[in-house]
Amino acid sequence: MYIRTTLKTLNDAFFMALEAIRDNLLRSILTLLGIVIGVFAIIAVMTAIRTLESSINTGLNVFGSDVIFVQKSPVIQMGDHNSRRKYWRRPNITYDMALELRDRMLGAEFVSAQDGTGGKTIRYKKESTNPNVGVQGVDEFGLEALNHKLDYGRNFIPEDIEYSRRVVILGTDVIQKLFPFQDPINQTISINGIGFDVIGTLQRKGEMFGQSQDNFVIVPITAYLQYYGTRWTSLGISIKAPDGESFDLTKEEVIDQMRIVRGLGPMDENDFEVTSNDALIDTFGSFTAGIKMFAGAVSVIALVVAGIGIMNIMLVSVSERIKEIGVRKAIGATRNNILFQFLLEAVFLSLIGGVIGVLLGVGVGNMVTLVMKNVAPVIPIDWVFIGLGVCSFIGIVFGIYPAYKAAGLDPIESLRHE
């Protein structure tokens, strides 16, 4: 009996809330707009960030598993011109330094040197690519270091590196452009006019942030430095830890040995950067944390303003329904019945705005999937429930005073009210 009565009260409160919105449509829309904006802001941002994070957890996996990466400047640079100039002034990392580090890191599974450049034109007979193909120089460990996989053909061997052989492994975009109906293995292509023999092809990786990860070719690092290196070329060095348990120890050893290779004194700061997949994801997380805080602040302000609006509309509703309250009390409604009714109306008003905000937020937040292909839409279920919970809280906090005022009306005076 109690459950049936409670359900009837909830049902009555819901339809009374809808009636209040219908009777005062413009006022209700303006009141709910704050709730919609507040919930929309946080849900849209969280949905977009979750979508990016799901892509980044795989997309930023640019290094192989348990691989530590060393280079002259940070992979992701933030800051003013002066801080970036500090990195530019650092000495370049040379191939000799990479070889010396390899000799010192005896416990590492491998030490691999690599560098890359873009804007190259690849030609095969009468076919040619646009002048936007990347050229990556690596050694025999480069595919694993950079998390690429061979499709068919062969990888580089130590002799390819030692003798600077002009051999090349192709990405799938280049294959589709130059060899749409032909096996590229053992064919000769030219990279900006320099001939290279094709020895292998790579598996497709797809897109990241709307950019193809397959529009490039790979050549031996020594041939790369010979034909495409400049005095500004600074290599990156990948070091693979023996296993996940020794990753942190290997990272500390890399820093110590690299300081020796770079000739740094005990008091000198590092003139190189050490990073990994986890560090890249953490860097992105620190960047998105600021966005989340800003969205949260905007949402709180909008929700507080909306809460004040809900209190206003409920006070107006109470003043317009004084006689109705008197009738209900006269036929047996208790103080708690009236209090519960108006409190539920405030909560339902808030939740209606919250649901609209959630739907809009999820829709807009997932619009990033239109830009970033191969990224699945995301619904942040936890934030959906948090948003609706906050809306309920706002409805209770700002609806309690109007509900209390309605419950405290004298039934006799209410019946006399015109």
C-alpha positions, 0 to 999 in steps of 0.5 A: 500500500505504501509503495503504491501511494509513493508511486502515485505521488511520484507520478502526480509530481512528475505530471505537475512539473510538466504542467508547470513547465507548460503553463509558464513555457518561456519562464520554464525554458529560461530556467531550464536553460541554465541546467541544460548549459551546465550539464551540457558543458561538462558532459560534452567536454568529458565525452570529447576527452574520453573519445580522445583518450580512447584513441590516445591509449592506442594512438600514442602508443608510438613506441613499442612495449617497454621502450624508453625513448631519448631525444634532444627535446621533449616529444610534446613541447609546451611553454613560451619561446624562451623555454623552446629556445633552450631545447634548440640550443642543446647539442644534437644527438649523433649516430656515434652517441647512439652507438656508444650508448648501445655499447654501454647498455649491455642489459637492454634488449636493444638500443636503436637510433632513428630520425625522420623527415617529411615533404619527400616525393616518391617515384616509380616509373611514371607514377609519383606521390604528392610531396608530403611523404615522410622518410624514416631512418632506422636500424635493424631494431627500428620497426619494433622500436617505433611499433611498426610491423612488417607485412611481407618482405624482409626487415633491415639486417646489420649489413644494410646499416653498416654499408648504408645500403639503399634499400627501403620498406614502404608504408601502405599509402605509398604502395597504393599510390605507386603499386596499385596492381603490382608487387613492389618487392625488388622494384626500384623507387626514387626518393627525391631523385635517389634510387632505393630497392624495395625489400619489404612492406609495412602493415597498415596502422590507420589514422591518428588525429585525422592524419595517416600513419602510413604515408611514409617509407623507411630506409637504413639510418646510415643511408638516411643520414648520408642523403637526407641528414643536415647539420641540424639533424638530431637522432632519437634513441630507443632502448627496450627494457628486458621486461616490464619489471625492470623498466624503471631500473632500465630507465634510470640506467639510460639516464646515467649512461646518457649523461656519460655519453653527453659528457655531463658533469655531476652538477650539470642538468640533463641536456636530453629528454627521456620519455615512454608511452606512459609518459606521453599519456600522462602528459596528455592527461595533465593537459586535459585536466585543465580543460576538465577543471574549466568545464567543471567551473563553468558547469558549477556557475551555470547550475547555481544560476539555474538552481536560483531560477528553479527556486524562483519558478517554484516560489511563483508556482506556490503563490499561484497554487495556494488555493489548490494547496488548501483544497488538498490539505482540507481533504487529508493531505499532510504537511509531508505530502505537500512538502514531498510534492513540491520538492519532487516537482523541483527535482523533476524540473532539474532532471528534465534540464539535466537529461536534455543537457546529457543528450546534447553533451553526448552528441556534441562530444562525439562529434570529434569522431567525425574528424578522427576516423577509426575512433568509436563514439563514447558515452561517459556513463559515470559522468552521465550519472554524476550529471543527473545526480548533481541535477537532483541535488540542485533540485533538492537544495533550491527546491526545499525552501519553496516546498517548505513554504508550501507545506507550511500554508494554513489550509483555512487561509489557503481556501480563502485565497483568491 
